[in-house]
Amino acid sequence: MLLEVPAVSPSVAHAASAAALAADGSSPSPSPSPSQSTPSVPTLRDAQEGATNAASWVEQNWSTWLAIGLRVLLVVVIAAVLRAVVRRAITKLIDRMNRTVQAVDGTALGGLLVNHERRRQRSQAIGSVLRSVASFVILGTAALMVLATFQINLAPLLASAGVAGVAIGFGARNLVTDFLSGVFMILEDQYGVGDSIDAGVACGEVIEVGLRVTKLRGEGGEIWYVRNGEVKRIGNLSQGWSTAGVDVTVAVREDLDRMKQVIGAVGERMGKEEPWNEMLWGPIEVLGLESVLLDSMVIRVSAKTMPGKSLPVERELRWRVKRAFDAADIQIVGGATAPVEESAQTAVDPTAGMSAPSAYANSTSPQSVAASPLTPPNTTK
């Protein structure tokens, strides 16, 4: 027959154990509070798991990184090669243009073309502009492609660049105008080194042509710095040919046929002598009467000359016409008449035009005393 043991509650068991410990003379150990936590020290297993996770992340993304790096490298290599090829092609084109000019430099065609120094400078300027534009376009496109490879949104960047470009262009509009005017001036070959031009703001011989400023040397030796954007019109006096014109003023009584014959002989003789035979590109012609006045008439003489050589031809032609007219006893008139100066001037008395003094001006003179009125005598009382 089994005995049933009554169940003991946990509180009763805990009290019983506490009483037994007290009977033994030992105190119970305090139980840890739930608020206190011990720091976790990473174990070897945790480090192994972190390394495994990093290796798996690298393994998953290395193909993407490799693809991006190869794409960037390919873009940079293609841009560098394309830039080198384009710059080399531009340099060869400029060198070929220079060789063409050198080939015709000693021929008759070379005299009509610009000189070698001017052509060389113009070619270098064109080549520099073309190379700069090509480098800017190629490298700028490559930079945008590299940024697009990294999945960077280019819309804000392009919008900012456009706004900045507009602001810079508005602030430096004079500089941009000068640069663009210089580029088109060089491309159109409006003038070059050695040309005599009339730029409106200044006149003289061109000594240097730049993309922004053109240097001119004036007739007095001064150097003018003319901005290309300020030039509104250009008169080139050195392209094609020039015209030498001389006006000869003679008396009305002179024989026209005789004067025409004398001037024709002077022009024919001048056209056969050095160095005038190279400067004259046509015969010296008497065009006719320019004007007829009461006491004089003007004869116009003209000739086609080498560009820029009209002034020397005019001076020499005046010299020769004057000597020929003196030999033919033809009087050249014109200009203001010189005042006639008296060869001997007599001394003029400044009082010659004055009348003689009157005798009545002196109060003590007999005439004045006789003409003075009689005064009554003083009577005293």
C-alpha positions as a Markdown table, in Angstrom:
| # | Residue | x | y | z |
|---|---|---|---|---|
| 1 | Met | 0.0 | 0.0 | 0.0 |
| 2 | Leu | 1.6 | 3.2 | -1.1 |
| 3 | Leu | 1.7 | 6.4 | 1.0 |
| 4 | Glu | 0.8 | 9.7 | -0.6 |
| 5 | Val | 3.2 | 12.5 | 0.1 |
| 6 | Pro | 1.6 | 15.9 | 0.1 |
| 7 | Ala | 2.9 | 18.4 | -2.5 |
| 8 | Val | 5.1 | 21.2 | -1.1 |
| 9 | Ser | 4.7 | 24.6 | -2.5 |
| 10 | Pro | 7.8 | 26.5 | -3.8 |
| 11 | Ser | 7.5 | 29.2 | -1.2 |
| 12 | Val | 7.5 | 26.7 | 1.6 |
| 13 | Ala | 10.6 | 25.0 | 0.0 |
| 14 | His | 12.4 | 28.2 | -0.3 |
| 15 | Ala | 11.7 | 29.1 | 3.3 |
| 16 | Ala | 12.9 | 25.7 | 4.5 |
| 17 | Ser | 16.1 | 26.0 | 2.6 |
| 18 | Ala | 16.7 | 29.5 | 4.1 |
| 19 | Ala | 16.1 | 28.1 | 7.6 |
| 20 | Ala | 18.6 | 25.3 | 6.9 |
| 21 | Leu | 21.3 | 27.7 | 5.8 |
| 22 | Ala | 20.7 | 29.9 | 8.8 |
| 23 | Ala | 21.1 | 26.8 | 11.0 |
| 24 | Asp | 24.4 | 26.1 | 9.4 |
| 25 | Gly | 25.6 | 29.7 | 9.9 |
| 26 | Ser | 26.1 | 30.7 | 6.3 |
| 27 | Ser | 24.4 | 33.6 | 4.4 |
| 28 | Pro | 22.7 | 33.1 | 1.0 |
| 29 | Ser | 24.5 | 34.4 | -2.1 |
| 30 | Pro | 22.8 | 37.4 | -3.8 |
| 31 | Ser | 21.1 | 36.7 | -7.1 |
| 32 | Pro | 22.3 | 38.8 | -10.1 |
| 33 | Ser | 20.0 | 41.7 | -10.9 |
| 34 | Pro | 18.5 | 41.9 | -14.4 |
| 35 | Ser | 19.8 | 45.5 | -15.0 |
| 36 | Gln | 23.4 | 44.6 | -14.9 |
| 37 | Ser | 24.9 | 43.2 | -18.3 |
| 38 | Thr | 28.4 | 41.9 | -18.8 |
| 39 | Pro | 30.3 | 43.2 | -22.0 |
| 40 | Ser | 30.4 | 40.8 | -24.8 |
| 41 | Val | 33.9 | 39.9 | -26.0 |
| 42 | Pro | 34.2 | 39.0 | -29.7 |
| 43 | Thr | 35.2 | 35.6 | -30.1 |
| 44 | Leu | 37.1 | 33.9 | -32.8 |
| 45 | Arg | 33.9 | 32.6 | -34.2 |
| 46 | Asp | 32.5 | 36.2 | -34.5 |
| 47 | Ala | 35.6 | 37.4 | -36.4 |
| 48 | Gln | 35.3 | 34.4 | -38.7 |
| 49 | Glu | 31.7 | 35.2 | -39.5 |
| 50 | Gly | 32.6 | 38.9 | -40.2 |
| 51 | Ala | 35.4 | 38.0 | -42.6 |
| 52 | Thr | 33.1 | 35.5 | -44.3 |
| 53 | Asn | 30.5 | 38.2 | -44.8 |
| 54 | Ala | 33.0 | 40.7 | -46.2 |
| 55 | Ala | 34.4 | 38.1 | -48.6 |
| 56 | Ser | 31.0 | 37.2 | -49.8 |
| 57 | Trp | 30.1 | 40.9 | -50.4 |
| 58 | Val | 33.3 | 41.5 | -52.3 |
| 59 | Glu | 32.7 | 38.3 | -54.3 |
| 60 | Gln | 29.2 | 39.5 | -55.2 |
| 61 | Asn | 30.4 | 43.1 | -56.3 |
| 62 | Trp | 33.9 | 42.6 | -57.8 |
| 63 | Ser | 32.5 | 42.0 | -61.3 |
| 64 | Thr | 30.7 | 45.3 | -61.2 |
| 65 | Trp | 33.8 | 47.2 | -60.0 |
| 66 | Leu | 35.9 | 45.5 | -62.7 |
| 67 | Ala | 33.4 | 46.4 | -65.4 |
| 68 | Ile | 33.3 | 50.1 | -64.2 |
| 69 | Gly | 37.1 | 50.3 | -64.1 |
| 70 | Leu | 37.5 | 48.7 | -67.5 |
| 71 | Arg | 34.9 | 51.1 | -69.0 |
| 72 | Val | 36.6 | 54.2 | -67.5 |
| 73 | Leu | 40.0 | 52.9 | -68.7 |
| 74 | Leu | 38.6 | 52.3 | -72.2 |
| 75 | Val | 37.1 | 55.8 | -72.4 |
| 76 | Val | 40.3 | 57.5 | -71.3 |
| 77 | Val | 42.5 | 55.5 | -73.7 |
| 78 | Ile | 40.1 | 56.2 | -76.7 |
| 79 | Ala | 40.0 | 59.9 | -75.8 |
| 80 | Ala | 43.8 | 60.2 | -75.6 |
| 81 | Val | 44.4 | 58.3 | -78.8 |
| 82 | Leu | 41.7 | 60.3 | -80.7 |
| 83 | Arg | 43.1 | 63.6 | -79.4 |
| 84 | Ala | 46.6 | 62.7 | -80.5 |
| 85 | Val | 45.4 | 61.6 | -84.0 |
| 86 | Val | 43.3 | 64.8 | -84.5 |
| 87 | Arg | 46.2 | 67.1 | -83.4 |
| 88 | Arg | 48.6 | 65.3 | -85.6 |
| 89 | Ala | 46.3 | 65.5 | -88.6 |
| 90 | Ile | 45.8 | 69.3 | -88.0 |
| 91 | Thr | 49.6 | 69.8 | -87.7 |
| 92 | Lys | 50.2 | 67.9 | -91.0 |
| 93 | Leu | 47.5 | 70.0 | -92.7 |
| 94 | Ile | 49.2 | 73.2 | -91.6 |
| 95 | Asp | 52.6 | 72.0 | -92.7 |
| 96 | Arg | 51.2 | 71.1 | -96.1 |
| 97 | Met | 49.8 | 74.6 | -96.5 |
| 98 | Asn | 53.2 | 76.1 | -95.7 |
| 99 | Arg | 55.0 | 73.8 | -98.2 |
| 100 | Thr | 52.5 | 74.9 | -100.9 |
| 101 | Val | 53.3 | 78.5 | -100.3 |
| 102 | Gln | 57.1 | 77.8 | -100.3 |
| 103 | Ala | 56.8 | 76.0 | -103.6 |
| 104 | Val | 55.3 | 79.1 | -105.4 |
| 105 | Asp | 57.3 | 81.6 | -103.5 |
| 106 | Gly | 59.8 | 82.2 | -106.3 |
| 107 | Thr | 57.3 | 82.1 | -109.2 |
| 108 | Ala | 55.1 | 84.8 | -110.7 |
| 109 | Leu | 52.2 | 83.4 | -108.7 |
| 110 | Gly | 54.1 | 83.9 | -105.5 |
| 111 | Gly | 54.2 | 87.6 | -106.0 |
| 112 | Leu | 50.5 | 87.7 | -105.9 |
| 113 | Leu | 50.3 | 85.6 | -102.8 |
| 114 | Val | 51.0 | 86.7 | -99.2 |
| 115 | Asn | 54.6 | 86.5 | -98.0 |
| 116 | His | 55.9 | 83.4 | -96.2 |
| 117 | Glu | 56.0 | 85.0 | -92.7 |
| 118 | Arg | 52.5 | 86.2 | -92.9 |
| 119 | Arg | 51.3 | 82.8 | -94.2 |
| 120 | Arg | 53.3 | 81.0 | -91.4 |
| 121 | Gln | 51.8 | 83.1 | -88.7 |
| 122 | Arg | 48.3 | 82.7 | -90.1 |
| 123 | Ser | 48.7 | 79.0 | -90.3 |
| 124 | Gln | 50.0 | 78.7 | -86.8 |
| 125 | Ala | 47.1 | 80.7 | -85.5 |
| 126 | Ile | 44.6 | 78.6 | -87.3 |
| 127 | Gly | 46.3 | 75.4 | -86.2 |
| 128 | Ser | 46.4 | 76.6 | -82.5 |
| 129 | Val | 42.7 | 77.4 | -82.6 |
| 130 | Leu | 41.7 | 74.1 | -84.2 |
| 131 | Arg | 43.9 | 72.0 | -81.8 |
| 132 | Ser | 42.4 | 73.8 | -78.8 |
| 133 | Val | 38.8 | 73.3 | -80.0 |
| 134 | Ala | 39.5 | 69.6 | -80.8 |
| 135 | Ser | 41.1 | 69.0 | -77.4 |
| 136 | Phe | 38.2 | 70.8 | -75.5 |
| 137 | Val | 35.5 | 68.8 | -77.4 |
| 138 | Ile | 37.2 | 65.4 | -77.0 |
| 139 | Leu | 38.3 | 65.7 | -73.4 |
| 140 | Gly | 35.0 | 67.2 | -72.3 |
| 141 | Thr | 33.0 | 64.4 | -73.9 |
| 142 | Ala | 35.3 | 61.8 | -72.3 |
| 143 | Ala | 34.8 | 63.5 | -68.8 |
| 144 | Leu | 31.0 | 63.3 | -69.2 |
| 145 | Met | 31.2 | 59.7 | -70.3 |
| 146 | Val | 33.3 | 58.8 | -67.2 |
| 147 | Leu | 30.8 | 60.5 | -64.9 |
| 148 | Ala | 28.0 | 58.7 | -66.5 |
| 149 | Thr | 29.8 | 55.4 | -65.9 |
| 150 | Phe | 29.7 | 56.0 | -62.2 |
| 151 | Gln | 25.9 | 56.5 | -62.5 |
| 152 | Ile | 26.1 | 60.2 | -61.6 |
| 153 | Asn | 23.1 | 62.3 | -62.7 |
| 154 | Leu | 24.5 | 64.8 | -65.3 |
| 155 | Ala | 21.4 | 66.9 | -65.6 |
| 156 | Pro | 22.2 | 69.2 | -62.6 |
| 157 | Leu | 25.8 | 69.4 | -63.6 |
| 158 | Leu | 25.0 | 70.4 | -67.2 |
| 159 | Ala | 22.4 | 72.9 | -66.0 |
| 160 | Ser | 25.0 | 74.5 | -63.6 |
| 161 | Ala | 27.6 | 74.6 | -66.3 |
| 162 | Gly | 25.2 | 76.2 | -68.7 |
| 163 | Val | 24.3 | 78.9 | -66.2 |
| 164 | Ala | 27.9 | 79.5 | -65.3 |
| 165 | Gly | 28.8 | 79.7 | -69.0 |
| 166 | Val | 26.1 | 82.3 | -69.7 |
| 167 | Ala | 27.3 | 84.4 | -66.7 |
| 168 | Ile | 30.9 | 84.2 | -67.7 |
| 169 | Gly | 30.0 | 85.1 | -71.3 |
| 170 | Phe | 27.9 | 88.0 | -70.2 |
| 171 | Gly | 30.6 | 89.3 | -67.9 |
| 172 | Ala | 33.5 | 88.8 | -70.4 |
| 173 | Arg | 31.5 | 89.6 | -73.6 |
| 174 | Asn | 34.2 | 92.1 | -74.8 |
| 175 | Leu | 36.8 | 89.4 | -74.5 |
| 176 | Val | 34.6 | 86.8 | -76.3 |
| 177 | Thr | 33.9 | 89.4 | -79.0 |
| 178 | Asp | 37.6 | 90.1 | -79.5 |
| 179 | Phe | 38.4 | 86.4 | -79.7 |
| 180 | Leu | 35.7 | 85.5 | -82.1 |
| 181 | Ser | 36.5 | 88.5 | -84.3 |
| 182 | Gly | 40.2 | 87.5 | -84.3 |
| 183 | Val | 39.3 | 83.9 | -85.3 |
| 184 | Phe | 37.2 | 85.0 | -88.2 |
| 185 | Met | 39.7 | 87.6 | -89.3 |
| 186 | Ile | 42.4 | 85.0 | -89.5 |
| 187 | Leu | 40.2 | 82.4 | -91.2 |
| 188 | Glu | 39.1 | 85.0 | -93.8 |
| 189 | Asp | 42.6 | 86.4 | -94.3 |
| 190 | Gln | 41.4 | 90.0 | -94.0 |
| 191 | Tyr | 45.0 | 91.2 | -93.4 |
| 192 | Gly | 48.3 | 89.9 | -92.2 |
| 193 | Val | 51.8 | 90.9 | -91.1 |
| 194 | Gly | 53.3 | 93.5 | -93.5 |
| 195 | Asp | 50.0 | 94.8 | -94.8 |
| 196 | Ser | 49.2 | 98.5 | -94.6 |
| 197 | Ile | 45.6 | 98.8 | -93.4 |
| 198 | Asp | 43.1 | 101.5 | -92.3 |
| 199 | Ala | 41.2 | 100.0 | -89.4 |
| 200 | Gly | 39.2 | 103.2 | -88.7 |
| 201 | Val | 40.5 | 103.7 | -85.2 |
| 202 | Ala | 44.1 | 103.6 | -86.4 |
| 203 | Cys | 46.1 | 103.3 | -89.6 |
| 204 | Gly | 49.5 | 101.8 | -90.2 |
| 205 | Glu | 51.5 | 98.7 | -91.0 |
| 206 | Val | 50.6 | 95.4 | -89.4 |
| 207 | Ile | 53.5 | 94.1 | -87.3 |
| 208 | Glu | 51.6 | 91.4 | -85.3 |
| 209 | Val | 48.3 | 89.6 | -85.6 |
| 210 | Gly | 46.7 | 88.0 | -82.5 |
| 211 | Leu | 43.4 | 86.4 | -81.6 |
| 212 | Arg | 42.5 | 89.4 | -79.4 |
| 213 | Val | 44.8 | 92.3 | -80.3 |
| 214 | Thr | 46.4 | 93.5 | -83.6 |
| 215 | Lys | 49.5 | 95.7 | -83.5 |
| 216 | Leu | 50.0 | 98.5 | -86.0 |
| 217 | Arg | 52.9 | 100.8 | -86.6 |
| 218 | Gly | 51.9 | 104.3 | -87.6 |
| 219 | Glu | 53.6 | 106.7 | -89.9 |
| 220 | Gly | 55.3 | 108.4 | -87.0 |
| 221 | Gly | 56.7 | 105.1 | -85.6 |
| 222 | Glu | 54.1 | 104.7 | -82.9 |
| 223 | Ile | 52.6 | 101.3 | -82.1 |
| 224 | Trp | 48.8 | 101.0 | -82.0 |
| 225 | Tyr | 47.2 | 98.1 | -80.1 |
| 226 | Val | 43.8 | 97.6 | -81.7 |
| 227 | Arg | 41.3 | 95.2 | -80.2 |
| 228 | Asn | 39.8 | 93.0 | -82.9 |
| 229 | Gly | 36.3 | 93.4 | -81.6 |
| 230 | Glu | 36.5 | 97.2 | -82.0 |
| 231 | Val | 37.3 | 97.1 | -85.7 |
| 232 | Lys | 34.1 | 97.7 | -87.7 |
| 233 | Arg | 35.7 | 98.1 | -91.1 |
| 234 | Ile | 39.1 | 97.4 | -92.6 |
| 235 | Gly | 40.7 | 99.0 | -95.6 |
| 236 | Asn | 43.6 | 96.8 | -96.8 |
| 237 | Leu | 46.1 | 98.9 | -98.9 |
| 238 | Ser | 48.4 | 96.0 | -99.6 |
| 239 | Gln | 46.2 | 93.4 | -101.4 |
| 240 | Gly | 45.9 | 93.2 | -105.1 |
| 241 | Trp | 47.3 | 96.4 | -106.5 |
| 242 | Ser | 47.5 | 100.2 | -105.7 |
| 243 | Thr | 47.0 | 103.3 | -107.8 |
| 244 | Ala | 49.5 | 106.2 | -108.0 |
| 245 | Gly | 47.8 | 109.5 | -108.8 |
| 246 | Val | 49.5 | 112.8 | -109.5 |
| 247 | Asp | 47.8 | 116.1 | -110.2 |
| 248 | Val | 49.8 | 118.7 | -112.2 |
| 249 | Thr | 48.5 | 122.3 | -112.2 |
| 250 | Val | 49.7 | 124.4 | -115.1 |
| 251 | Ala | 48.7 | 127.8 | -116.6 |
| 252 | Val | 45.6 | 127.9 | -118.9 |
| 253 | Arg | 47.7 | 129.2 | -121.8 |
| 254 | Glu | 49.8 | 126.0 | -122.0 |
| 255 | Asp | 49.4 | 123.6 | -124.9 |
| 256 | Leu | 47.6 | 120.4 | -123.8 |
| 257 | Asp | 49.0 | 118.2 | -126.6 |
| 258 | Arg | 52.6 | 119.3 | -125.8 |
| 259 | Met | 52.1 | 118.6 | -122.1 |
| 260 | Lys | 50.6 | 115.2 | -122.8 |
| 261 | Gln | 53.6 | 114.3 | -125.0 |
| 262 | Val | 56.1 | 115.4 | -122.3 |
| 263 | Ile | 54.4 | 113.5 | -119.5 |
| 264 | Gly | 54.1 | 110.4 | -121.8 |
| 265 | Ala | 57.8 | 110.5 | -122.5 |
| 266 | Val | 58.5 | 110.8 | -118.7 |
| 267 | Gly | 56.3 | 107.8 | -118.0 |
| 268 | Glu | 57.9 | 105.7 | -120.7 |
| 269 | Arg | 61.4 | 106.4 | -119.5 |
| 270 | Met | 60.5 | 105.8 | -115.9 |
| 271 | Gly | 58.9 | 102.4 | -116.7 |
| 272 | Lys | 62.2 | 101.1 | -118.2 |
| 273 | Glu | 64.5 | 102.0 | -115.3 |
| 274 | Glu | 65.2 | 100.1 | -112.1 |
| 275 | Pro | 63.5 | 99.7 | -109.6 |
| 276 | Trp | 60.4 | 101.4 | -111.0 |
| 277 | Asn | 59.9 | 98.8 | -113.7 |
| 278 | Glu | 59.1 | 96.3 | -110.9 |
| 279 | Met | 56.8 | 98.7 | -109.0 |
| 280 | Leu | 54.9 | 99.8 | -112.0 |
| 281 | Trp | 52.3 | 97.2 | -113.1 |
| 282 | Gly | 50.9 | 99.3 | -115.9 |
| 283 | Pro | 51.8 | 102.2 | -118.1 |
| 284 | Ile | 51.7 | 105.8 | -116.8 |
| 285 | Glu | 48.7 | 107.4 | -118.4 |
| 286 | Val | 47.4 | 110.9 | -118.7 |
| 287 | Leu | 43.7 | 110.7 | -117.8 |
| 288 | Gly | 42.9 | 114.2 | -118.8 |
| 289 | Leu | 41.8 | 117.5 | -117.2 |
| 290 | Glu | 40.7 | 117.2 | -113.7 |
| 291 | Ser | 39.5 | 120.8 | -113.4 |
| 292 | Val | 39.8 | 124.1 | -115.4 |
| 293 | Leu | 39.9 | 127.5 | -113.7 |
| 294 | Leu | 40.3 | 131.1 | -115.0 |
| 295 | Asp | 44.1 | 131.1 | -114.6 |
| 296 | Ser | 45.0 | 127.4 | -114.2 |
| 297 | Met | 44.1 | 123.8 | -115.0 |
| 298 | Val | 44.8 | 120.5 | -113.4 |
| 299 | Ile | 46.0 | 117.4 | -115.3 |
| 300 | Arg | 45.5 | 114.0 | -113.7 |
| 301 | Val | 48.3 | 111.4 | -114.2 |
| 302 | Ser | 47.7 | 107.8 | -113.0 |
| 303 | Ala | 49.5 | 104.4 | -112.9 |
| 304 | Lys | 48.8 | 101.0 | -111.5 |
| 305 | Thr | 51.6 | 99.9 | -109.0 |
| 306 | Met | 52.6 | 97.1 | -106.7 |
| 307 | Pro | 50.6 | 97.0 | -103.5 |
| 308 | Gly | 52.0 | 99.5 | -101.0 |
| 309 | Lys | 54.3 | 101.2 | -103.5 |
| 310 | Ser | 52.0 | 104.0 | -104.7 |
| 311 | Leu | 53.6 | 106.7 | -102.5 |
| 312 | Pro | 57.2 | 106.2 | -103.8 |
| 313 | Val | 56.0 | 106.1 | -107.4 |
| 314 | Glu | 54.0 | 109.3 | -106.9 |
| 315 | Arg | 57.0 | 111.1 | -105.4 |
| 316 | Glu | 59.3 | 110.0 | -108.2 |
| 317 | Leu | 56.8 | 110.9 | -110.8 |
| 318 | Arg | 56.3 | 114.4 | -109.5 |
| 319 | Trp | 60.1 | 114.8 | -109.4 |
| 320 | Arg | 60.5 | 113.7 | -113.1 |
| 321 | Val | 57.5 | 115.8 | -114.3 |
| 322 | Lys | 58.8 | 118.9 | -112.7 |
| 323 | Arg | 62.2 | 118.5 | -114.3 |
| 324 | Ala | 60.7 | 117.7 | -117.7 |
| 325 | Phe | 58.4 | 120.8 | -117.5 |
| 326 | Asp | 61.3 | 123.0 | -116.5 |
| 327 | Ala | 63.3 | 121.7 | -119.5 |
| 328 | Ala | 60.3 | 122.3 | -121.8 |
| 329 | Asp | 59.7 | 125.8 | -120.4 |
| 330 | Ile | 56.2 | 124.8 | -119.1 |
| 331 | Gln | 55.2 | 126.8 | -116.0 |
| 332 | Ile | 53.6 | 125.0 | -113.1 |
| 333 | Val | 51.3 | 127.1 | -111.1 |
| 334 | Gly | 48.9 | 126.7 | -108.2 |
| 335 | Gly | 48.7 | 127.4 | -104.5 |
| 336 | Ala | 48.5 | 130.7 | -102.7 |
| 337 | Thr | 50.3 | 133.7 | -104.2 |
| 338 | Ala | 53.2 | 134.8 | -102.1 |
| 339 | Pro | 53.0 | 138.4 | -100.8 |
| 340 | Val | 55.2 | 140.9 | -102.6 |
| 341 | Glu | 57.9 | 142.1 | -100.3 |
| 342 | Glu | 59.5 | 145.6 | -100.8 |
| 343 | Ser | 63.2 | 145.4 | -101.4 |
| 344 | Ala | 63.9 | 148.7 | -99.7 |
| 345 | Gln | 61.7 | 150.4 | -97.3 |
| 346 | Thr | 62.2 | 154.0 | -96.4 |
| 347 | Ala | 62.0 | 155.2 | -92.9 |
| 348 | Val | 58.7 | 156.9 | -92.4 |
| 349 | Asp | 58.3 | 159.6 | -89.8 |
| 350 | Pro | 55.4 | 158.7 | -87.5 |
| 351 | Thr | 54.5 | 162.5 | -87.3 |
| 352 | Ala | 54.5 | 163.0 | -91.0 |
| 353 | Gly | 50.8 | 162.7 | -91.2 |
| 354 | Met | 50.2 | 165.2 | -88.5 |
| 355 | Ser | 49.5 | 168.9 | -89.1 |
| 356 | Ala | 52.0 | 171.6 | -88.0 |
| 357 | Pro | 51.4 | 173.0 | -84.5 |
| 358 | Ser | 49.4 | 176.3 | -84.3 |
| 359 | Ala | 51.0 | 179.5 | -83.0 |
| 360 | Tyr | 47.9 | 180.0 | -80.9 |
| 361 | Ala | 48.7 | 176.9 | -78.9 |
| 362 | Asn | 51.4 | 178.8 | -77.0 |
| 363 | Ser | 49.9 | 181.3 | -74.7 |
| 364 | Thr | 53.0 | 183.5 | -74.6 |
| 365 | Ser | 53.3 | 183.8 | -78.4 |
| 366 | Pro | 52.6 | 187.3 | -79.9 |
| 367 | Gln | 49.7 | 185.9 | -81.9 |
| 368 | Ser | 48.1 | 184.4 | -78.8 |
| 369 | Val | 48.7 | 187.6 | -76.8 |
| 370 | Ala | 47.2 | 189.8 | -79.6 |
| 371 | Ala | 44.2 | 187.5 | -79.9 |
| 372 | Ser | 43.5 | 187.3 | -76.1 |
| 373 | Pro | 40.6 | 189.6 | -74.9 |
| 374 | Leu | 41.3 | 192.8 | -73.0 |
| 375 | Thr | 40.6 | 192.6 | -69.3 |
| 376 | Pro | 39.3 | 195.7 | -67.5 |
| 377 | Pro | 41.6 | 197.3 | -64.9 |
| 378 | Asn | 40.9 | 196.6 | -61.2 |
| 379 | Thr | 39.6 | 199.7 | -59.4 |
| 380 | Thr | 40.0 | 199.9 | -55.7 |
| 381 | Lys | 37.7 | 201.9 | -53.6 |
